[in-house]
């Protein structure tokens, strides 16, 4: 993953972790794998 895309993933991850209306159980490694899978499909 490029540094720019990694930074974007980090920002999204932090936003999701601080989302208060619903509890979101998220692990960073799983999130990274998910994002990479989205990039690979295109």
PAKE-307450 format. One record per residue: residue in three letters; x, y, z of N, C-alpha, C, O in turn. Coordinates in steps of 0.2 Angstrom, whole numbers, plus 5000, padded with zeros to 4 digits. Layout:
REM PAKE-307450
{"ALA", {X, Y, Z}, {X, Y, Z}, {X, Y, Z}, {X, Y, Z}}
...
//
This chain:
REM PAKE-307450
{"UNK", {5004, 4994, 5000}, {5000, 5000, 5000}, {5005, 5006, 5000}, {5010, 5006, 5003}}
{"UNK", {5003, 5011, 4996}, {5007, 5017, 4996}, {5006, 5021, 5002}, {5001, 5020, 5006}}
{"UNK", {5010, 5026, 5004}, {5010, 5030, 5010}, {5003, 5034, 5010}, {5000, 5035, 5015}}
{"UNK", {5002, 5036, 5004}, {4996, 5041, 5004}, {4989, 5037, 5005}, {4985, 5039, 5009}}
{"UNK", {4989, 5031, 5002}, {4983, 5027, 5003}, {4983, 5024, 5011}, {4977, 5023, 5014}}
{"UNK", {4989, 5023, 5013}, {4989, 5020, 5020}, {4987, 5026, 5025}, {4983, 5025, 5030}}
{"UNK", {4988, 5032, 5023}, {4986, 5038, 5027}, {4979, 5038, 5027}, {4975, 5040, 5032}}
{"UNK", {4976, 5038, 5021}, {4969, 5038, 5020}, {4965, 5032, 5024}, {4960, 5034, 5027}}
{"UNK", {4968, 5026, 5024}, {4965, 5021, 5028}, {4965, 5023, 5035}, {4960, 5021, 5039}}
{"UNK", {4971, 5025, 5038}, {4971, 5027, 5045}, {4966, 5032, 5047}, {4963, 5032, 5052}}
{"UNK", {4965, 5037, 5042}, {4960, 5042, 5044}, {4953, 5039, 5044}, {4949, 5041, 5049}}
{"UNK", {4951, 5035, 5040}, {4945, 5032, 5040}, {4944, 5028, 5046}, {4939, 5028, 5049}}
{"UNK", {4949, 5024, 5047}, {4949, 5020, 5053}, {4948, 5024, 5060}, {4944, 5022, 5064}}
{"UNK", {4951, 5029, 5060}, {4950, 5033, 5066}, {4943, 5036, 5067}, {4940, 5037, 5072}}
{"UNK", {4941, 5038, 5061}, {4934, 5041, 5061}, {4929, 5036, 5063}, {4924, 5037, 5067}}
{"UNK", {4930, 5030, 5060}, {4925, 5024, 5062}, {4925, 5022, 5069}, {4920, 5021, 5073}}
{"UNK", {4931, 5022, 5072}, {4932, 5021, 5079}, {4929, 5026, 5084}, {4928, 5024, 5089}}
{"UNK", {4929, 5032, 5082}, {4926, 5037, 5086}, {4919, 5039, 5085}, {4916, 5043, 5088}}
{"UNK", {4916, 5035, 5080}, {4909, 5036, 5079}, {4905, 5033, 5085}, {4905, 5028, 5087}}
{"UNK", {4900, 5038, 5088}, {4897, 5037, 5094}, {4890, 5034, 5093}, {4888, 5030, 5098}}
{"UNK", {4887, 5034, 5088}, {4880, 5032, 5088}, {4879, 5025, 5088}, {4874, 5022, 5091}}
{"UNK", {4884, 5021, 5086}, {4884, 5014, 5086}, {4890, 5011, 5088}, {4895, 5014, 5086}}
{"UNK", {4890, 5005, 5091}, {4897, 5002, 5093}, {4900, 4999, 5086}, {4896, 4995, 5083}}
{"UNK", {4906, 5000, 5085}, {4909, 4997, 5079}, {4915, 4993, 5082}, {4920, 4996, 5085}}
{"UNK", {4915, 4987, 5081}, {4921, 4983, 5083}, {4925, 4982, 5077}, {4923, 4979, 5072}}
{"UNK", {4931, 4985, 5077}, {4935, 4985, 5072}, {4943, 4984, 5074}, {4945, 4987, 5079}}
{"UNK", {4946, 4980, 5070}, {4953, 4979, 5071}, {4957, 4982, 5065}, {4954, 4981, 5059}}
{"UNK", {4962, 4985, 5066}, {4965, 4989, 5061}, {4968, 4984, 5056}, {4967, 4986, 5050}}
{"UNK", {4970, 4978, 5057}, {4973, 4974, 5052}, {4967, 4971, 5048}, {4968, 4971, 5042}}
{"UNK", {4962, 4969, 5051}, {4956, 4967, 5047}, {4954, 4973, 5042}, {4952, 4971, 5037}}
{"UNK", {4954, 4979, 5045}, {4951, 4984, 5041}, {4956, 4985, 5035}, {4954, 4987, 5029}}
{"UNK", {4962, 4985, 5036}, {4967, 4986, 5031}, {4966, 4980, 5025}, {4967, 4982, 5019}}
{"UNK", {4965, 4974, 5027}, {4964, 4969, 5023}, {4958, 4970, 5019}, {4957, 4969, 5013}}
{"UNK", {4952, 4973, 5022}, {4946, 4974, 5018}, {4947, 4980, 5013}, {4945, 4979, 5007}}
{"UNK", {4951, 4985, 5015}, {4952, 4990, 5010}, {4956, 4988, 5004}, {4955, 4989, 4999}}
{"UNK", {4961, 4984, 5006}, {4965, 4981, 5000}, {4961, 4976, 4996}, {4962, 4977, 4990}}
{"UNK", {4957, 4973, 4998}, {4952, 4969, 4994}, {4948, 4973, 4990}, {4946, 4971, 4984}}
{"UNK", {4946, 4979, 4992}, {4942, 4983, 4988}, {4946, 4986, 4982}, {4944, 4986, 4976}}
{"UNK", {4952, 4988, 4983}, {4957, 4990, 4978}, {4958, 4985, 4973}, {4959, 4986, 4967}}
{"UNK", {4959, 4978, 4975}, {4961, 4973, 4971}, {4955, 4971, 4966}, {4956, 4969, 4960}}
{"UNK", {4949, 4972, 4968}, {4943, 4970, 4964}, {4942, 4975, 4958}, {4940, 4973, 4953}}
{"UNK", {4945, 4981, 4959}, {4944, 4986, 4953}, {4950, 4985, 4949}, {4950, 4988, 4944}}
//
